[in-house]
Amino acid sequence: MEYDEFTHTNRYVYVDWDMSSRCNYSCYYCTPESHDNKINFPKLSDAIALVDKITIEYADVKDFAIYNLLGGEPTIWTELPAFSRYVKQANSKNIIQLLTNGNRTVHWWKRNAAYIDKIILTVHVAQADIVELVEKFNLLANDMYIDFQVAMDIAVFDKCIADYYYAYNNLHNNISLYAKPLRTVLSANELMPYTIEQDYIIKNLPSKWGRELEFQSPLIKKYKGDIVDPAVNINKLVLNKENNWKDWACWVGIDTITINRTGDIKIGTSCNPDLVLGNISNLNFKIPMIPVRCRYDICSCFADIGTTKIKNYDLPMIFK
């Protein structure tokens, strides 16, 4: 059945913030520019000014913001604790989420847990010790919300499966676990060339669902207003190549806003390179609150996939 709306009822703006190119890993499926250590983290004063701008400009359409911090490895940023405290000060409902490889010690995580709501820990199998990671984060399972996503690296696929099952059998029940299919390069559209057997294995790995933050409503598909699929799984959507909404109205810029590692603030994460609004060093611009007409055959960013999309939308759009 063909649907005409892909939506949710979330009352937050998702701030997808690629903060630097500093990382302690050098995964081959990341572009060299994402871990070459050439671009440092933003000035704390600039980061705080952007939080203020987002708080003010989204006040009429959103209740709070989720700051998804990534880019290289965000826990390397020495100002992260001060920034996280300010985000909570700006709006007590705001959420800090880190996309991390989990390299910091248990003591570091314990010290900062009060201002970090959730971590999405990517297990980069070729460089990580799954036993160490499981033991470490089991000790933190009551301090924050934790997702383990095991990157399905085709170069070490058998080890990925072995590590996945070790995590499945040993992780604390509060921690979620799922497989992450990888693209050839994280900025590309194409998935790694998994064999039919590998694709089947990934799709059928058992997941664990630990504690979840209660702010999210599920992604749903609608057909003329009726719900078709009440809970869309983004990983399976990508594996099944159902992430195509060309010419639909897309709520990037309303449901999400992106800051790349050079400080450019833009609409769309990996899409719409021409929709740069400004830079973190100069915030003299307004954020438009209208959707964008999708120009792409494939939506390749998980943050952008999670935005509202409506087919045959007749109201004003960017690229109408």
C-alpha positions in Angstrom: 0.0 0.0 0.0 1.4 3.4 -1.0 1.5 5.9 1.8 1.4 9.6 1.6 2.8 10.8 5.0 5.8 9.7 7.1 5.5 11.5 10.4 5.6 11.7 14.1 4.3 14.0 16.8 7.6 15.0 18.4 7.7 18.4 20.0 11.5 19.0 19.8 14.0 20.2 17.3 16.9 17.8 16.7 20.2 19.6 16.5 22.6 17.4 14.7 26.0 18.9 15.5 29.3 17.6 13.9 31.7 19.3 16.3 35.2 18.6 15.0 37.5 16.3 13.0 39.3 15.2 16.2 39.1 11.5 16.9 41.1 8.8 18.5 39.9 6.3 15.9 40.6 6.2 12.2 37.9 3.9 10.7 38.3 3.4 7.0 34.6 3.9 6.3 34.8 7.4 7.7 36.1 10.0 5.3 39.7 11.1 6.2 38.4 14.6 6.8 36.3 13.3 9.7 39.3 12.2 11.8 42.3 14.2 10.4 42.4 16.3 13.6 42.6 19.5 11.6 39.3 21.1 12.7 39.0 21.8 16.4 35.9 22.1 18.5 34.0 25.4 18.6 34.6 28.2 21.0 32.5 27.7 24.1 31.1 31.3 23.7 30.0 30.6 20.1 28.4 27.3 21.1 26.5 29.0 23.9 25.3 31.8 21.5 23.9 29.2 19.1 22.1 27.5 21.9 20.5 30.9 22.8 19.5 31.4 19.1 17.9 28.0 18.8 16.0 28.4 22.1 14.5 31.7 20.9 13.8 31.0 17.2 12.2 27.6 17.8 10.2 28.7 20.8 6.9 29.0 18.9 7.1 25.6 17.1 9.1 23.3 19.5 9.1 22.8 23.3 12.8 21.8 23.6 15.9 20.8 21.7 17.9 17.6 21.5 21.6 18.3 21.0 23.1 15.3 19.2 26.8 15.8 19.5 29.1 13.9 17.2 32.1 14.6 15.0 35.3 12.9 15.5 34.8 12.0 19.1 32.8 14.6 21.1 34.1 13.5 24.5 37.5 14.8 23.6 36.1 18.4 23.8 37.4 19.8 27.2 34.5 22.3 27.3 31.8 19.5 26.9 30.9 19.5 30.6 30.4 23.3 30.7 28.5 23.3 27.4 26.2 20.5 28.6 25.4 22.4 31.8 24.5 25.5 29.8 22.2 23.5 27.5 20.3 22.4 30.6 20.3 26.0 32.0 18.8 27.4 28.7 15.9 25.0 28.9 15.5 22.3 31.6 13.7 20.1 29.0 16.7 20.1 26.6 18.5 16.8 26.1 22.2 16.1 25.5 22.9 13.0 23.4 26.4 11.9 22.4 27.4 9.7 19.5 30.6 8.2 20.9 33.0 5.3 20.6 33.0 5.1 24.4 36.7 5.6 24.9 36.4 7.6 28.2 36.9 5.9 31.5 34.0 4.9 33.9 35.1 7.8 36.2 34.8 10.4 33.4 31.3 9.2 32.5 30.3 9.1 36.2 31.5 12.7 36.7 29.5 14.0 33.7 26.4 11.7 33.8 24.2 14.4 35.4 24.3 16.5 32.2 24.3 13.7 29.6 20.9 12.2 29.0 21.8 9.6 26.5 24.8 8.1 24.6 24.7 6.1 21.3 27.8 4.0 21.5 29.0 2.8 18.1 31.1 -0.3 18.4 33.7 -0.1 15.7 34.6 -3.8 15.8 38.1 -3.6 14.2 39.3 -1.1 16.9 37.2 -1.9 19.9 37.4 -4.4 22.7 33.8 -5.6 23.1 34.5 -7.2 26.5 35.9 -4.0 27.9 33.0 -1.9 26.5 30.3 -4.2 27.9 31.9 -4.3 31.3 32.4 -0.5 31.4 28.9 0.5 30.3 27.2 -2.1 32.4 28.5 -0.1 35.4 26.8 3.0 33.9 23.5 1.4 33.0 21.6 3.2 35.8 23.2 6.6 35.2 22.2 7.4 31.7 20.3 6.0 28.7 22.6 3.9 26.6 22.3 2.4 23.1 24.9 0.0 21.7 25.0 0.0 17.9 27.4 -2.5 16.5 28.8 -1.3 13.1 28.4 -4.1 10.6 31.9 -3.7 9.0 32.0 -6.0 6.0 35.8 -6.3 6.3 35.5 -8.1 9.7 31.9 -9.3 9.3 32.4 -12.6 11.3 33.9 -10.7 14.2 31.0 -8.2 14.1 28.6 -11.1 14.5 30.6 -12.7 17.3 30.9 -9.3 19.1 27.2 -8.7 18.6 26.2 -11.9 20.3 28.7 -11.3 23.1 27.0 -8.0 23.8 23.5 -9.5 23.4 24.3 -12.2 26.1 26.2 -9.9 28.5 24.8 -6.4 28.4 22.8 -5.0 31.3 19.0 -5.2 30.7 18.9 -1.3 30.8 21.0 -1.1 27.7 19.6 -1.3 24.1 21.5 -3.2 21.4 21.0 -3.2 17.6 23.0 -3.7 14.4 24.1 -0.7 12.3 24.4 -1.4 8.6 27.2 0.7 7.1 27.5 2.7 4.0 30.6 2.4 1.8 31.7 5.7 3.2 29.5 7.4 5.9 28.9 10.3 3.6 27.8 8.1 0.7 24.3 6.8 -0.2 25.2 3.2 -1.0 25.4 0.5 1.6 28.4 -1.7 1.8 28.1 -4.6 -0.7 26.7 -7.2 1.8 26.1 -10.6 0.3 22.5 -11.9 0.4 23.5 -14.1 3.3 25.1 -11.2 5.2 22.1 -9.0 4.5 19.8 -11.8 5.9 22.0 -12.2 9.0 21.9 -8.5 9.8 18.1 -8.3 9.4 17.6 -11.2 11.7 20.0 -10.4 14.5 18.0 -10.2 17.8 17.8 -6.8 19.4 17.7 -5.7 23.0 15.5 -2.8 24.2 16.7 -1.3 27.4 15.5 1.9 29.1 14.3 4.5 26.7 13.8 8.2 27.0 10.1 8.9 27.0 10.2 12.0 24.7 10.1 10.2 21.4 6.9 9.3 19.5 7.3 6.5 16.9 7.8 7.2 13.3 4.6 6.2 11.4 3.5 5.8 7.8 0.0 7.0 6.9 -2.3 6.4 3.9 -4.8 9.2 3.5 -4.6 9.9 7.3 -4.8 6.2 8.4 -1.8 4.6 10.1 -0.2 1.9 7.9 2.9 1.2 10.0 2.8 2.3 13.6 6.5 2.0 14.4 9.0 2.3 11.6 12.5 0.8 12.3 15.0 3.1 10.5 17.7 0.5 10.2 15.3 -2.0 8.5 13.9 0.9 6.3 17.4 1.5 5.0 18.3 -2.1 4.5 15.0 -2.6 2.6 15.8 0.5 0.5 12.6 2.2 1.4 14.2 5.6 2.2 13.0 7.4 -1.0 10.8 10.6 -0.7 11.9 12.5 -3.8 9.6 15.6 -4.4 7.9 15.2 -1.0 7.9 18.1 1.5 10.5 17.4 4.1 10.7 19.0 7.5 14.5 19.3 7.6 15.2 22.7 9.1 12.0 22.5 11.3 12.3 19.0 12.9 16.1 19.1 12.5 18.9 21.7 12.1 22.5 20.8 11.3 25.9 22.3 12.2 28.8 20.9 10.4 32.4 20.7 11.7 33.4 24.0 10.0 30.6 25.7 11.9 28.2 26.2 9.0 24.5 26.0 10.1 22.4 24.4 7.4 19.2 22.7 6.5 19.7 19.0 5.9 22.6 16.9 7.1 24.1 15.2 4.0 21.7 16.8 1.6 21.1 20.3 0.4 24.6 21.7 0.4 23.3 25.0 -1.0 21.0 25.6 2.1 23.7 27.1 4.4 22.0 29.7 6.6 25.2 31.1 8.2 28.0 30.2 10.5 28.4 29.7 14.2 30.8 32.7 14.3 28.1 35.0 12.8 24.5 34.4 13.8 23.0 37.3 12.0 20.3 35.3 10.1 16.8 33.8 10.6 16.0 30.1 10.4 13.2 29.6 7.9 10.3 27.6 9.3 9.0 26.0 6.1 9.7 22.5 4.7 12.0 21.7 1.8 11.0 19.8 -1.4 13.2 16.8 -1.5 15.5 16.6 -4.6 17.1 13.2 -3.9 16.5 9.6 -4.8 17.8 8.3 -1.5 17.7 9.8 2.0 21.0 8.8 3.5 21.2 10.4 6.9 19.4 8.8 9.9 18.7 12.2 11.4 17.0 13.4 8.2 15.1 10.2 7.7 13.5 10.8 11.1 11.8 14.1 10.0 8.2 14.5 8.9 7.6 14.1 5.2 4.3 14.7 3.3 3.6 13.8 -0.3 1.6 16.2 -2.6 2.1 19.2 -0.2 0.6 22.4 -1.5 1.8 25.0 1.0 5.0 27.1 0.6 8.3 25.1 0.4 11.9 25.9 -0.2 12.5 24.7 -3.9 8.8 24.9 -4.6 
